Amino acid sequence: MDSNSRVFIAGSQGMVGSAIKRNLESKHYNEIYWVGRKNCDLRNRLEVDAYFNQVKPEYVFVAAAKVGGIVANRDYPAEFIYDNLMIQSNIIDAAYHNGVKKLLFLGSSCIYPKNSKIPITEDQLLTSELESSNDAYAIAKIAGLRMCRAYRQQYGFNAISLMPTNLYGINDNFDLETSHVLPALIRKCHEGKSYQYPITLWGDGTPMREFLHVDDLAEACYTCMQKYDEEGHINVGTGEDVTIKELAETIGDVVGFTGGFEWDTDKPNGTPRKVMNVDRIKSLGWESKISLREGIKQTYEWYLKNYDRV
Ligand SMILES: NC(=O)c1ccc[n+]([C@@H]2O[C@H](COP(=O)([O-])OP(=O)(O)OC[C@H]3O[C@@H](n4cnc5c(N)ncnc54)[C@H](OP(=O)(O)O)[C@@H]3O)[C@@H](O)[C@H]2O)c1
């Protein structure tokens, strides 16, 4: 892939897709293509075929998906499985039939088994029971990973898959009904600043999680598009985790929320630790660069600037 390649970013208005677009623009790519849902519903095969036929991309990043936190996964499992199966199947198959040179698909660390050994290595996928709270999403994503592998095996199609950890950053989702923990905490701390009463959070704050800034992920996607042509998926994360308590305190500090946090220990903690082994992607010369505090600061600044919209 070089700066004159025709690159299609599916889902380029989302957090990951927009980061990949910014990354390629910063490298002076001048044939980047994207399309909104109004003009091409990626669940619709006819619309996807028409788009590929018109644009004739050489490289494809699949960053379109139905994505959400625990509440959304609980309430909309049918949409999580149907939308994701349709979007990824349409794009992967259309890419192959339209002569795309290489495609990059995104899984997610949350589709590894519930009781994965820490740090989670790539070979732990499908070795035991999935996390039941997002099982519809996980099954769809695993099908996407396996579809990339099957198209490589049968057709020699260069489709690769990345497994990012929890992401955050510009264009994140701050809707408390559907958001992930980090943007939800930014919003709660920001809104809590005007009264500075304690914010109540689930569990006791001890579970440890890994967070990667989406601009670091975008650079990882670029690196893998240039250097990785293997069948197996590849983890993308910082390789470091923090407790939810530390995360909340860092966000409170950056945002200027001094009301403190209370922990509702009647609510579940979830898995005690979740962090990935990132040796494989490090061997390609990529590693995360944006510290958690710096990333939260940048995300909060973006949130403030875009407050009316988000
Ligand atoms: N966010 C995370 O923490 C995280 C972690 C690991 C992996 N990932 C993976 O990264 C990828 C992108 O996630 P994200 O966080 O960037 O999600 P996002 O912000 O919700 O973006 C998803 C994009 O997909 C588009 N889309 C969804 N359904 C569509 C449809 N039927 N037709 C056309 N476009 C459609 C959305 O368009 P609309 O704006 O119109 O809905 C949006 O632009 C996903 O594959 C996800 O599994 C994310």
PDBQT file of the ligand as one rigid body, heavy atoms in Angstrom, charges set to zero:
ROOT
HETATM    1  N1  LIG A 401     -14.468   0.730  20.645  1.00  0.00    +0.000 N 
HETATM    2  C1  LIG A 401     -13.691  -0.198  21.179  1.00  0.00    +0.000 C 
HETATM    3  O1  LIG A 401     -13.329  -0.157  22.362  1.00  0.00    +0.000 OA
HETATM    4  C2  LIG A 401     -13.219  -1.351  20.327  1.00  0.00    +0.000 A 
HETATM    5  C3  LIG A 401     -12.362  -2.305  20.919  1.00  0.00    +0.000 A 
HETATM    6  C4  LIG A 401     -11.911  -3.364  20.160  1.00  0.00    +0.000 A 
HETATM    7  C5  LIG A 401     -12.306  -3.494  18.838  1.00  0.00    +0.000 A 
HETATM    8  N2  LIG A 401     -13.129  -2.562  18.281  1.00  0.00    +0.000 N 
HETATM    9  C6  LIG A 401     -13.541  -2.774  16.884  1.00  0.00    +0.000 C 
HETATM   10  O2  LIG A 401     -13.257  -1.638  16.098  1.00  0.00    +0.000 OA
HETATM   11  C7  LIG A 401     -14.244  -1.505  15.075  1.00  0.00    +0.000 C 
HETATM   12  C8  LIG A 401     -14.792  -0.084  15.072  1.00  0.00    +0.000 C 
HETATM   13  O3  LIG A 401     -15.327   0.232  16.347  1.00  0.00    +0.000 OA
HETATM   14  P1  LIG A 401     -15.633   1.737  16.776  1.00  0.00    +0.000 P 
HETATM   15  O4  LIG A 401     -15.419   1.805  18.227  1.00  0.00    +0.000 OA
HETATM   16  O5  LIG A 401     -14.972   2.678  15.853  1.00  0.00    +0.000 OA
HETATM   17  O6  LIG A 401     -17.208   1.786  16.542  1.00  0.00    +0.000 OA
HETATM   18  P2  LIG A 401     -18.100   3.046  16.122  1.00  0.00    +0.000 P 
HETATM   19  O7  LIG A 401     -17.487   4.307  16.592  1.00  0.00    +0.000 OA
HETATM   20  O8  LIG A 401     -19.488   2.713  16.568  1.00  0.00    +0.000 OA
HETATM   21  O9  LIG A 401     -18.023   3.024  14.536  1.00  0.00    +0.000 OA
HETATM   22  C9  LIG A 401     -18.645   2.038  13.787  1.00  0.00    +0.000 C 
HETATM   23  C10 LIG A 401     -18.912   2.599  12.412  1.00  0.00    +0.000 C 
HETATM   24  O10 LIG A 401     -19.602   1.600  11.664  1.00  0.00    +0.000 OA
HETATM   25  C11 LIG A 401     -20.666   2.219  10.977  1.00  0.00    +0.000 C 
HETATM   26  N3  LIG A 401     -21.761   1.288  10.724  1.00  0.00    +0.000 N 
HETATM   27  C12 LIG A 401     -22.376   0.487  11.599  1.00  0.00    +0.000 A 
HETATM   28  N4  LIG A 401     -23.371  -0.182  10.981  1.00  0.00    +0.000 NA
HETATM   29  C13 LIG A 401     -23.368   0.224   9.696  1.00  0.00    +0.000 A 
HETATM   30  C14 LIG A 401     -24.139  -0.093   8.556  1.00  0.00    +0.000 A 
HETATM   31  N5  LIG A 401     -25.145  -0.991   8.631  1.00  0.00    +0.000 N 
HETATM   32  N6  LIG A 401     -23.861   0.504   7.381  1.00  0.00    +0.000 NA
HETATM   33  C15 LIG A 401     -22.864   1.416   7.297  1.00  0.00    +0.000 A 
HETATM   34  N7  LIG A 401     -22.079   1.762   8.321  1.00  0.00    +0.000 NA
HETATM   35  C16 LIG A 401     -22.331   1.167   9.512  1.00  0.00    +0.000 A 
HETATM   36  C17 LIG A 401     -21.131   3.294  11.917  1.00  0.00    +0.000 C 
HETATM   37  O11 LIG A 401     -21.913   4.207  11.214  1.00  0.00    +0.000 OA
HETATM   38  P3  LIG A 401     -23.059   5.065  11.969  1.00  0.00    +0.000 P 
HETATM   39  O12 LIG A 401     -22.270   6.160  12.617  1.00  0.00    +0.000 OA
HETATM   40  O13 LIG A 401     -23.965   5.486  10.884  1.00  0.00    +0.000 OA
HETATM   41  O14 LIG A 401     -23.692   4.134  12.955  1.00  0.00    +0.000 OA
HETATM   42  C18 LIG A 401     -19.809   3.840  12.404  1.00  0.00    +0.000 C 
HETATM   43  O15 LIG A 401     -19.277   4.769  11.487  1.00  0.00    +0.000 OA
HETATM   44  C19 LIG A 401     -15.301  -2.571  15.353  1.00  0.00    +0.000 C 
HETATM   45  O16 LIG A 401     -15.063  -3.664  14.510  1.00  0.00    +0.000 OA
HETATM   46  C20 LIG A 401     -15.043  -2.970  16.776  1.00  0.00    +0.000 C 
HETATM   47  O17 LIG A 401     -15.376  -4.303  17.018  1.00  0.00    +0.000 OA
HETATM   48  C21 LIG A 401     -13.586  -1.497  18.983  1.00  0.00    +0.000 A 
ENDROOT
TORSDOF 0
